Amino acid sequence: MTAAEVPEVAGEDVSSELRQSLGDVLAALGAGACVTDESGRILAVNPPAERLLGRPARELLGRDAHDLLHRNRHGAAVSRTECAMRRAILSGRTVQESLMWLERGDGTLLPASWLITPYDGGDLGEYTLVLFHGHAGSDPPGTEAARTGEPLTELERLSLLAELTTQLTSTLDIDEALRRLTALVVPRLADWAVIDLITERDEVWRTAVVRSQNGTLVNREDLQGPMPPVPEASGMPLSRALRGAASALAGPEIYQGAPDSGIAVEQRRLFSVTGIHSAAIAPIRGVREVLGALTLGRSERPGAFTATDLPLLEDITRRAGLALDNARLYQQQRQVAETMQRHLLPQLPRVPRLEMTARYLSAPDASQVGGDWYDAFTLADGATALAIGDVVGHDLDAAAGMAQLRNMLRAYAWAEQKPPSKIVERLEQAAVQVAEVSMATMIFARITPADAACWELTWTNAGHPPPLLVTYEGVTRYLTEGHDILLGTQTLHARPDASTLLPPGATLLFYTDGLIEAHGRSLDDGLARLSRHAASLAHRPLDSFTDQLLARTRPADNDDDVAILALRIPAGDD
């Protein structure tokens, strides 16, 4: 802090002794800082706080910090009871949070990390010291520009790396990780950031070309896209980086001669279009292979990159490589899981005078294969078998158990012409020993034509959410009959059956608990919600009915997979 940067302290109602004490505290701090009294009123601020908030001290002193500054991510005022910063001030304890939105003088929001700690003024009283700093890319216009060309201090370097680690490890989405990476290095370190990634097929893709323009990050999509292959012998900086060689400095003059590869041609175009006069390039390495390269370029600031900048760049790409490696591994697991789940679920049979459709929606964390399943198949006597179930667990063991359970059910149902309850009793006897399924819920049913218009459904329910019957008129009824305990309790006993007629135009819905369960809500609430939406969709075509029902009723915070099997009895003789 320069001699001119003196903290401002509230006036008439603050004693000169307190004013001096608070000024001494804030003058020693480089981060944004203010002091409040026990009610949250701002008594003192330092110049960094004024700059970060875009407000002169006269707009801050004497004001309630909560009313003036505290907002949610959408810019709306936060209620006093929900404001974490106000609760911390009133608690009298040291509290640290990673994110809070503060309203700047121009109405924009400052995403800030903050720390609140009590300040004992001795005879002068007890106060609260608030320290905060903006997240990367959130400094007010001009703040970064004042530092351009100046090397980061050791503290700034460590802070950047810490924030980079935090932000990159908190997402498994590759696009989001790249967006966060570019936001952290531009404009803090460079005017441009260019990311080239090597795909799983060893193709190079220029994924991001980002610049800082008037305080906003702008993507140059015209410079992004596929790149020529990596040459094996080229000594050019980007080609070497993509082969995993050490980081290097580069300038447009390097690419003025005859190009030795297609990548050199693209690099010449990049330097020409962007006006980059100095660049630092480093490989992005994963655990087992090179994932790509990061290029930082300077076009506006006059200073060139030097060899002293390369260690920081290598630290950045090392962390980026680990984050991208994890994100790629997650996506690969997700694809394997979804492919495996898709192959485990069956094709539905074509049944005359009966519409049928099914849906499976994986859990948000789809790297784990779910145990939800459905099935429909024709029996030896011409009836149609219907099943839905949920094996306890969300891993490959659950998926394997689900597949074994389904296959055994098919075999028993085909071989034995018995009511659903007897098939499930036989299945339960074998489930633990043969399929190694610890616990599972399921409904097994058979449906046959009762007459020219109606169908008869017979079923047994082993601990599963009840089927929902929706008439053409929109009247709903849960089929709660035939219900018994789930499979796997090893309390073998006779299970009940139940039967009902399905009238013309009726829709029958089987589903798993992921459609109705939500954190903080009762199961009855979920069932009521499903029933209400199903009734409103009764006249929709079956596919539309199913899609809309899934979109409307699946809870937003659901962390489970969902399986749905839906049937429609035609309204006429067709």
C-alpha positions as CSV (number, residue, x, y, z in Angstrom):
1,M,0.0,0.0,0.0
2,T,1.3,3.4,-1.0
3,A,1.5,6.4,1.4
4,A,-1.6,7.8,-0.3
5,E,-3.6,4.6,0.3
6,V,-4.9,5.4,3.8
7,P,-7.8,3.5,5.3
8,E,-11.0,5.4,5.8
9,V,-12.7,5.3,9.2
10,A,-16.2,6.5,10.1
11,G,-16.3,10.0,11.6
12,E,-18.3,11.7,14.3
13,D,-19.5,8.7,16.3
14,V,-16.1,7.0,16.3
15,S,-13.5,8.1,18.8
16,S,-10.1,9.3,17.6
17,E,-8.5,6.5,19.5
18,L,-10.7,3.9,17.8
19,R,-10.2,5.6,14.4
20,Q,-6.4,5.3,14.9
21,S,-6.7,1.6,16.0
22,L,-8.8,0.6,13.1
23,G,-6.7,2.5,10.6
24,D,-3.6,0.7,11.8
25,V,-5.2,-2.7,11.4
26,L,-6.4,-2.1,7.9
27,A,-3.3,-0.4,6.6
28,A,-1.3,-3.6,7.1
29,L,-3.7,-5.6,4.9
30,G,-3.3,-6.1,1.1
31,A,-6.7,-7.8,0.6
32,G,-10.0,-6.0,0.7
33,A,-10.9,-5.4,4.3
34,C,-13.5,-3.6,6.5
35,V,-14.4,-3.5,10.1
36,T,-18.0,-3.6,11.4
37,D,-19.6,-3.2,14.7
38,E,-21.7,-5.8,16.4
39,S,-24.8,-4.8,14.3
40,G,-22.9,-5.2,11.0
41,R,-22.5,-1.4,10.4
42,I,-19.3,-0.6,8.5
43,L,-16.8,1.5,10.5
44,A,-13.7,1.3,8.4
45,V,-12.5,0.2,5.0
46,N,-9.2,0.1,3.2
47,P,-8.4,1.1,-0.4
48,P,-8.3,-2.4,-1.8
49,A,-11.9,-2.9,-0.6
50,E,-12.9,0.4,-2.3
51,R,-11.4,-0.8,-5.5
52,L,-12.9,-4.3,-5.4
53,L,-16.3,-3.0,-4.6
54,G,-16.1,0.0,-6.9
55,R,-17.4,2.2,-4.1
56,P,-15.6,5.2,-2.4
57,A,-15.4,5.0,1.4
58,R,-18.1,7.6,1.8
59,E,-20.7,5.2,0.3
60,L,-19.6,2.4,2.7
61,L,-18.9,4.0,6.1
62,G,-21.9,3.9,8.5
63,R,-23.9,1.6,6.2
64,D,-25.2,-1.8,7.1
65,A,-22.9,-4.2,5.2
66,H,-25.7,-6.8,4.7
67,D,-28.2,-4.4,3.2
68,L,-25.7,-2.6,1.0
69,L,-23.5,-5.4,-0.3
70,H,-24.8,-9.0,0.2
71,R,-26.5,-10.6,-2.7
72,N,-27.2,-14.1,-4.2
73,R,-25.7,-15.2,-7.5
74,H,-28.7,-13.7,-9.4
75,G,-28.2,-10.2,-7.8
76,A,-31.2,-10.4,-5.5
77,A,-31.1,-9.4,-1.9
78,V,-30.4,-12.2,0.6
79,S,-32.6,-12.5,3.6
80,R,-30.9,-11.8,6.9
81,T,-31.7,-15.2,8.2
82,E,-30.0,-16.9,5.2
83,C,-27.0,-14.6,4.9
84,A,-23.9,-16.6,5.8
85,M,-21.8,-13.5,6.2
86,R,-24.2,-11.8,8.6
87,R,-24.6,-15.0,10.6
88,A,-20.8,-15.1,10.9
89,I,-20.6,-11.5,12.0
90,L,-23.2,-12.1,14.7
91,S,-21.7,-15.4,15.9
92,G,-18.5,-13.8,17.1
93,R,-16.4,-16.7,15.7
94,T,-13.8,-16.9,12.9
95,V,-15.6,-18.2,9.8
96,Q,-14.2,-18.7,6.2
97,E,-16.3,-19.2,3.1
98,S,-15.3,-19.9,-0.5
99,L,-18.0,-17.8,-2.3
100,M,-20.2,-14.8,-1.6
101,W,-21.6,-12.3,-4.1
102,L,-21.2,-8.6,-3.3
103,E,-22.8,-5.8,-5.2
104,R,-20.4,-3.3,-6.7
105,G,-21.1,0.4,-7.0
106,D,-22.1,-0.1,-10.7
107,G,-24.6,-2.8,-9.9
108,T,-22.4,-5.7,-11.1
109,L,-21.6,-8.6,-8.8
110,L,-18.3,-9.5,-7.3
111,P,-17.9,-13.2,-6.5
112,A,-15.6,-13.2,-3.5
113,S,-14.0,-15.5,-1.0
114,W,-14.1,-14.1,2.5
115,L,-12.9,-14.6,6.1
116,I,-14.6,-13.0,9.1
117,T,-12.9,-12.9,12.5
118,P,-13.5,-11.1,15.8
119,Y,-11.4,-8.0,16.5
120,D,-10.9,-7.2,20.1
121,G,-10.5,-3.4,20.5
122,G,-9.8,-3.8,24.2
123,D,-11.3,-0.8,26.1
124,L,-12.6,0.4,22.8
125,G,-15.0,-2.5,22.4
126,E,-15.4,-5.7,20.2
127,Y,-15.6,-5.5,16.5
128,T,-15.5,-7.8,13.4
129,L,-12.8,-7.8,10.8
130,V,-13.9,-8.9,7.3
131,L,-11.3,-9.9,4.7
132,F,-12.3,-10.6,1.1
133,H,-10.8,-11.0,-2.4
134,G,-12.5,-11.4,-5.8
135,H,-12.3,-14.7,-7.7
136,A,-10.3,-14.9,-10.9
137,G,-11.7,-12.7,-13.7
138,S,-13.8,-10.8,-11.2
139,D,-11.5,-7.8,-10.5
140,P,-13.0,-4.4,-11.6
141,P,-11.9,-3.0,-15.0
142,G,-8.4,-1.6,-14.8
143,T,-7.2,-3.7,-11.8
144,E,-5.6,-6.4,-14.0
145,A,-4.3,-3.8,-16.5
146,A,-2.4,-2.1,-13.7
147,R,-0.5,-5.3,-13.1
148,T,0.1,-6.4,-16.7
149,G,3.7,-6.8,-17.5
150,E,4.6,-7.2,-13.9
151,P,5.6,-10.7,-12.7
152,L,3.4,-12.3,-10.1
153,T,4.7,-12.1,-6.5
154,E,5.3,-15.5,-4.8
155,L,2.1,-15.0,-2.9
156,E,0.1,-14.3,-6.0
157,R,1.6,-17.3,-7.8
158,L,0.7,-19.6,-4.9
159,S,-2.8,-18.1,-4.8
160,L,-3.3,-18.6,-8.5
161,L,-2.2,-22.3,-8.3
162,A,-4.4,-22.9,-5.3
163,E,-7.4,-21.4,-7.0
164,L,-6.6,-23.3,-10.2
165,T,-6.4,-26.6,-8.2
166,T,-9.7,-25.9,-6.5
167,Q,-11.6,-24.9,-9.6
168,L,-10.3,-27.6,-11.9
169,T,-10.8,-30.5,-9.4
170,S,-14.4,-29.5,-8.6
171,T,-15.7,-30.4,-12.1
172,L,-15.6,-33.5,-14.2
173,D,-16.9,-31.7,-17.3
174,I,-14.1,-31.1,-19.8
175,D,-15.7,-28.0,-21.4
176,E,-16.2,-26.4,-18.0
177,A,-12.7,-27.3,-16.9
178,L,-11.3,-25.6,-20.0
179,R,-13.5,-22.5,-19.4
180,R,-12.3,-22.2,-15.9
181,L,-8.6,-22.6,-17.0
182,T,-8.8,-19.8,-19.5
183,A,-10.6,-17.6,-17.1
184,L,-7.8,-18.0,-14.5
185,V,-4.9,-17.2,-16.9
186,V,-6.5,-14.5,-19.0
187,P,-6.0,-11.6,-18.5
188,R,-4.0,-12.3,-15.4
189,L,-1.0,-13.8,-17.2
190,A,-1.7,-13.2,-20.9
191,D,-3.9,-11.5,-23.5
192,W,-4.7,-14.8,-25.2
193,A,-5.0,-18.5,-24.2
194,V,-5.0,-21.2,-26.8
195,I,-5.8,-24.9,-25.9
196,D,-5.0,-27.7,-28.3
197,L,-6.2,-31.2,-27.2
198,I,-5.3,-34.6,-28.6
199,T,-8.4,-36.7,-28.9
200,E,-8.7,-40.4,-28.1
201,R,-8.1,-41.1,-31.8
202,D,-4.8,-39.1,-31.8
203,E,-6.4,-36.2,-33.7
204,V,-5.6,-32.7,-32.7
205,W,-8.4,-30.2,-32.0
206,R,-7.9,-26.5,-31.3
207,T,-10.5,-26.4,-28.5
208,A,-10.2,-22.9,-27.3
209,V,-8.8,-19.6,-28.5
210,V,-9.8,-17.0,-25.9
211,R,-8.8,-13.3,-25.5
212,S,-9.6,-10.6,-23.0
213,Q,-11.6,-7.7,-24.5
214,N,-12.9,-4.8,-22.4
215,G,-12.8,-7.0,-19.3
216,T,-14.7,-9.8,-21.0
217,L,-13.4,-13.2,-22.3
218,V,-14.2,-13.7,-25.9
219,N,-14.0,-17.0,-27.8
220,R,-12.6,-16.8,-31.3
221,E,-14.5,-19.7,-32.8
222,D,-13.1,-18.9,-36.3
223,L,-9.7,-20.0,-35.1
224,Q,-10.9,-23.1,-33.4
225,G,-11.5,-26.6,-34.9
226,P,-9.6,-29.5,-36.2
227,M,-5.8,-29.3,-36.7
228,P,-3.3,-31.2,-38.9
229,P,-1.7,-34.3,-37.3
230,V,1.3,-34.0,-35.0
231,P,4.5,-34.3,-37.0
232,E,7.0,-36.7,-35.6
233,A,10.2,-34.8,-36.5
234,S,9.2,-31.1,-36.3
235,G,11.2,-28.9,-34.0
236,M,8.6,-26.2,-33.8
237,P,7.4,-25.3,-30.3
238,L,3.7,-26.4,-30.5
239,S,4.6,-29.7,-32.4
240,R,7.2,-30.5,-29.7
241,A,4.8,-29.7,-26.9
242,L,2.1,-32.0,-28.4
243,R,4.7,-34.7,-28.4
244,G,5.4,-34.1,-24.7
245,A,8.6,-32.1,-25.0
246,A,9.5,-29.3,-22.5
247,S,7.8,-25.9,-22.5
248,A,9.2,-23.2,-24.9
249,L,8.9,-19.6,-25.9
250,A,7.7,-18.6,-29.4
251,G,7.1,-15.6,-31.5
252,P,5.7,-14.9,-35.0
253,E,9.2,-14.8,-36.5
254,I,9.6,-18.6,-35.8
255,Y,6.8,-19.3,-38.3
256,Q,7.9,-16.9,-41.1
257,G,10.0,-19.4,-43.0
258,A,8.9,-22.4,-45.0
259,P,6.5,-24.4,-42.8
260,D,7.6,-27.9,-41.9
261,S,4.1,-29.2,-41.2
262,G,0.4,-28.4,-41.3
263,I,0.5,-27.3,-37.7
264,A,3.1,-24.7,-38.5
265,V,0.8,-23.3,-41.1
266,E,-2.0,-23.0,-38.5
267,Q,0.4,-21.4,-36.1
268,R,1.4,-18.8,-38.6
269,R,-2.3,-18.0,-39.1
270,L,-2.9,-17.8,-35.4
271,F,0.0,-15.3,-34.8
272,S,-1.0,-13.2,-37.8
273,V,-4.7,-13.0,-36.9
274,T,-4.3,-12.4,-33.1
275,G,-1.3,-10.1,-33.3
276,I,0.5,-12.2,-30.6
277,H,4.1,-11.1,-30.5
278,S,5.2,-13.4,-27.7
279,A,4.0,-16.8,-26.6
280,A,4.8,-19.4,-24.0
281,I,3.8,-23.0,-24.9
282,A,3.7,-26.0,-22.6
283,P,2.4,-29.6,-22.9
284,I,-0.6,-30.7,-21.0
285,R,0.3,-34.2,-19.7
286,G,-2.0,-36.7,-18.2
287,V,-0.9,-39.7,-16.1
288,R,-0.2,-41.9,-19.1
289,E,0.0,-39.7,-22.1
290,V,0.1,-36.2,-23.5
291,L,-3.3,-34.6,-23.6
292,G,-2.5,-31.4,-25.5
293,A,-0.8,-28.1,-25.1
294,L,-1.5,-24.7,-23.6
295,T,-0.3,-21.5,-25.3
296,L,-0.3,-18.1,-23.5
297,G,0.0,-15.2,-25.9
298,R,0.7,-11.5,-25.4
299,S,-0.6,-9.0,-28.0
300,E,-1.6,-5.9,-26.1
301,R,1.0,-5.7,-23.3
302,P,4.5,-4.9,-24.5
303,G,6.6,-7.3,-22.4
304,A,7.6,-10.6,-23.9
305,F,7.5,-13.9,-22.0
306,T,10.9,-15.0,-20.7
307,A,12.3,-18.3,-19.4
308,T,11.4,-17.2,-15.9
309,D,7.7,-17.5,-16.8
310,L,7.9,-21.1,-17.9
311,P,8.0,-22.8,-14.4
312,L,4.6,-21.2,-13.6
313,L,3.2,-22.3,-16.9
314,E,4.4,-25.8,-16.3
315,D,2.7,-25.8,-12.9
316,I,-0.5,-24.7,-14.5
317,T,-0.4,-27.3,-17.2
318,R,0.5,-30.0,-14.7
319,R,-2.7,-29.3,-12.7
320,A,-4.7,-29.0,-15.9
321,G,-3.5,-32.3,-17.1
322,L,-4.5,-34.1,-13.9
323,A,-8.0,-32.5,-14.0
324,L,-8.5,-33.3,-17.7
325,D,-7.3,-36.8,-17.2
326,N,-9.9,-37.3,-14.4
327,A,-12.6,-35.7,-16.6
328,R,-11.8,-38.0,-19.5
329,L,-11.7,-41.1,-17.3
330,Y,-15.1,-40.1,-15.9
331,Q,-16.5,-39.7,-19.4
332,Q,-15.1,-43.0,-20.5
333,Q,-16.6,-44.7,-17.5
334,R,-19.9,-42.9,-18.2
335,Q,-19.9,-44.2,-21.8
336,V,-19.1,-47.7,-20.7
337,A,-21.8,-47.6,-18.0
338,E,-24.5,-46.3,-20.4
339,T,-23.5,-48.8,-23.1
340,M,-23.6,-51.6,-20.6
341,Q,-27.0,-50.5,-19.2
342,R,-28.4,-50.1,-22.7
343,H,-27.4,-53.7,-23.7
344,L,-28.7,-55.1,-20.4
345,L,-32.2,-53.6,-21.1
346,P,-34.4,-55.6,-23.5
347,Q,-36.2,-54.9,-26.7
348,L,-40.0,-54.8,-26.1
349,P,-42.2,-57.4,-27.8
350,R,-44.9,-56.4,-30.3
351,V,-48.3,-57.4,-28.8
352,P,-51.4,-57.0,-31.0
353,R,-53.9,-54.5,-29.6
354,L,-51.5,-53.3,-26.9
355,E,-49.2,-50.3,-27.0
356,M,-46.0,-50.5,-25.0
357,T,-43.0,-48.2,-24.4
358,A,-40.1,-48.0,-21.9
359,R,-37.6,-45.4,-20.8
360,Y,-34.3,-45.7,-18.8
361,L,-32.6,-42.5,-17.5
362,S,-29.2,-43.0,-15.9
363,A,-28.3,-41.3,-12.6
364,P,-26.4,-37.9,-12.8
365,D,-23.3,-39.9,-11.7
366,A,-23.7,-42.3,-14.6
367,S,-20.2,-43.7,-14.1
368,Q,-22.0,-46.1,-11.7
369,V,-24.3,-48.6,-13.5
370,G,-27.7,-48.7,-11.8
371,G,-29.7,-51.7,-10.7
372,D,-33.0,-50.4,-12.1
373,W,-34.5,-52.6,-14.8
374,Y,-37.6,-53.5,-16.8
375,D,-38.6,-56.4,-19.0
376,A,-41.5,-57.6,-21.2
377,F,-41.7,-60.8,-23.1
378,T,-44.2,-63.3,-24.5
379,L,-44.9,-66.5,-22.4
380,A,-45.4,-70.0,-23.7
381,D,-49.2,-69.7,-23.3
382,G,-49.4,-66.5,-25.3
383,A,-49.7,-64.1,-22.3
384,T,-47.4,-61.2,-22.0
385,A,-45.1,-61.0,-19.0
386,L,-44.2,-57.6,-17.5
387,A,-41.6,-56.9,-14.9
388,I,-39.8,-54.0,-13.3
389,G,-37.4,-54.0,-10.4
390,D,-34.5,-52.4,-8.6
391,V,-31.5,-54.3,-7.3
392,V,-29.9,-52.7,-4.2
393,G,-26.6,-51.0,-5.2
394,H,-25.1,-48.7,-7.9
395,D,-22.1,-50.6,-9.2
396,L,-21.2,-53.3,-11.6
397,D,-22.2,-56.0,-9.0
398,A,-25.7,-54.5,-8.9
399,A,-25.9,-54.5,-12.7
400,A,-24.7,-58.1,-13.0
401,G,-27.1,-59.1,-10.3
402,M,-29.9,-57.3,-12.2
403,A,-29.0,-59.2,-15.4
404,Q,-28.9,-62.6,-13.6
405,L,-32.2,-61.9,-11.9
406,R,-33.9,-60.9,-15.1
407,N,-32.6,-64.0,-17.0
408,M,-33.7,-66.4,-14.2
409,L,-37.2,-64.7,-14.2
410,R,-37.5,-65.2,-17.9
411,A,-36.6,-68.9,-17.6
412,Y,-38.9,-69.7,-14.7
413,A,-41.8,-67.7,-16.2
414,W,-41.5,-69.5,-19.5
415,A,-41.1,-73.0,-18.1
416,E,-43.7,-72.8,-15.4
417,Q,-47.3,-71.9,-16.2
418,K,-48.1,-70.5,-12.8
419,P,-49.4,-67.3,-11.2
420,P,-46.9,-64.4,-10.8
421,S,-46.6,-65.0,-7.1
422,K,-45.4,-68.6,-7.6
423,I,-42.8,-67.5,-10.1
424,V,-41.4,-64.9,-7.8
425,E,-41.3,-67.3,-4.9
426,R,-39.2,-69.7,-7.0
427,L,-37.0,-66.8,-8.1
428,E,-36.4,-65.7,-4.5
429,Q,-35.2,-69.2,-3.6
430,A,-32.5,-69.0,-6.2
431,A,-31.7,-65.3,-6.1
432,V,-29.3,-65.2,-3.2
433,Q,-27.5,-68.5,-4.0
434,V,-27.4,-68.2,-7.8
435,A,-27.6,-64.6,-8.7
436,E,-25.8,-63.3,-5.5
437,V,-28.4,-60.6,-5.2
438,S,-28.6,-59.4,-1.6
439,M,-31.9,-57.5,-1.8
440,A,-34.1,-56.3,-4.6
441,T,-37.6,-55.1,-5.3
442,M,-39.7,-56.1,-8.2
443,I,-43.2,-56.4,-9.7
444,F,-44.0,-59.3,-11.9
445,A,-47.2,-59.4,-13.9
446,R,-48.9,-61.1,-16.8
447,I,-51.5,-59.5,-19.0
448,T,-54.0,-61.2,-21.2
449,P,-57.1,-60.1,-23.3
450,A,-60.2,-60.4,-21.1
451,D,-62.6,-59.6,-24.0
452,A,-62.7,-57.6,-27.2
453,A,-62.1,-54.3,-25.3
454,C,-60.5,-55.0,-21.9
455,W,-57.4,-56.7,-20.7
456,E,-56.8,-58.5,-17.4
457,L,-53.7,-57.8,-15.4
458,T,-52.5,-60.2,-12.7
459,W,-49.5,-59.3,-10.6
460,T,-47.5,-59.7,-7.4
461,N,-45.4,-56.9,-5.8
462,A,-42.2,-57.6,-3.9
463,G,-41.6,-54.3,-2.1
464,H,-41.7,-52.1,-5.2
465,P,-43.6,-48.8,-5.7
466,P,-47.2,-49.7,-6.8
467,P,-48.2,-49.5,-10.5
468,L,-50.3,-46.5,-11.5
469,L,-53.5,-47.0,-13.6
470,V,-54.8,-44.0,-15.5
471,T,-58.1,-44.2,-17.2
472,Y,-58.9,-42.4,-20.4
473,E,-61.0,-40.0,-18.4
474,G,-58.0,-39.0,-16.2
475,V,-58.9,-41.0,-13.1
476,T,-55.9,-42.5,-11.4
477,R,-55.5,-45.4,-9.0
478,Y,-52.4,-47.0,-7.5
479,L,-52.6,-50.8,-7.6
480,T,-51.6,-51.4,-4.0
481,E,-53.0,-54.9,-3.8
482,G,-50.7,-57.9,-4.1
483,H,-48.0,-56.1,-2.1
484,D,-45.4,-58.0,0.0
485,I,-41.9,-57.6,1.3
486,L,-38.9,-57.3,-1.0
487,L,-36.7,-60.1,-2.2
488,G,-33.7,-61.2,-0.2
489,T,-35.0,-61.2,3.3
490,Q,-34.7,-65.0,3.4
491,T,-38.2,-65.2,5.0
492,L,-39.6,-67.6,2.4
493,H,-43.4,-67.6,2.4
494,A,-46.4,-67.6,0.2
495,R,-46.8,-64.3,-1.7
496,P,-50.1,-62.8,-2.8
497,D,-51.5,-62.2,-6.3
498,A,-53.9,-59.5,-7.4
499,S,-56.0,-59.0,-10.5
500,T,-57.8,-56.1,-12.2
501,L,-59.4,-55.2,-15.5
502,L,-57.7,-52.6,-17.7
503,P,-60.5,-50.6,-19.5
504,P,-60.2,-49.3,-23.1
505,G,-58.0,-46.2,-23.3
506,A,-56.3,-46.9,-19.9
507,T,-52.6,-46.4,-19.4
508,L,-50.7,-48.6,-17.0
509,L,-47.4,-47.3,-15.6
510,F,-44.6,-49.3,-13.9
511,Y,-41.7,-47.2,-12.6
512,T,-38.8,-47.3,-10.2
513,D,-38.3,-45.1,-7.1
514,G,-36.0,-42.6,-8.8
515,L,-39.2,-41.1,-10.4
516,I,-40.8,-40.2,-7.1
517,E,-38.2,-39.9,-4.4
518,A,-36.6,-36.6,-3.5
519,H,-34.5,-35.3,-0.7
520,G,-36.6,-33.6,2.0
521,R,-40.0,-34.8,0.6
522,S,-42.1,-37.7,1.7
523,L,-42.9,-40.7,-0.6
524,D,-46.5,-39.7,-0.4
525,D,-45.7,-36.3,-1.9
526,G,-43.9,-38.0,-4.8
527,L,-46.7,-40.4,-5.4
528,A,-49.3,-37.6,-5.4
529,R,-47.1,-35.6,-7.8
530,L,-46.8,-38.5,-10.2
531,S,-50.6,-39.2,-10.1
532,R,-51.5,-35.5,-10.8
533,H,-49.2,-35.2,-13.8
534,A,-50.2,-38.6,-15.2
535,A,-53.9,-37.6,-15.1
536,S,-53.2,-34.4,-17.0
537,L,-51.4,-36.4,-19.7
538,A,-54.0,-39.1,-20.1
539,H,-54.9,-38.2,-23.7
540,R,-51.3,-37.8,-24.9
541,P,-49.9,-40.5,-27.3
542,L,-48.0,-43.1,-25.2
543,D,-44.5,-42.0,-26.1
544,S,-45.3,-38.3,-25.4
545,F,-47.1,-39.3,-22.2
546,T,-44.0,-41.1,-21.0
547,D,-41.5,-38.4,-22.0
548,Q,-43.5,-35.6,-20.5
549,L,-44.2,-37.6,-17.3
550,L,-40.5,-38.2,-16.9
551,A,-39.6,-34.6,-17.5
552,R,-42.3,-33.2,-15.1
553,T,-42.0,-35.6,-12.2
554,R,-38.4,-36.6,-11.8
555,P,-37.1,-34.5,-8.9
556,A,-34.4,-32.0,-9.9
557,D,-32.1,-33.2,-7.1
558,N,-32.6,-36.9,-8.0
559,D,-29.4,-38.9,-7.7
560,D,-30.8,-42.2,-8.8
561,D,-31.5,-43.8,-12.1
562,V,-35.1,-44.3,-13.3
563,A,-36.8,-47.1,-15.3
564,I,-40.3,-46.8,-16.7
565,L,-42.5,-49.4,-18.5
566,A,-45.8,-48.0,-19.8
567,L,-48.7,-49.8,-21.5
568,R,-51.8,-48.3,-23.3
569,I,-55.0,-50.2,-23.9
570,P,-56.5,-48.9,-27.3
571,A,-59.6,-46.9,-26.9
572,G,-61.3,-48.6,-29.8
573,D,-61.3,-51.9,-31.5
574,D,-58.3,-51.0,-33.7
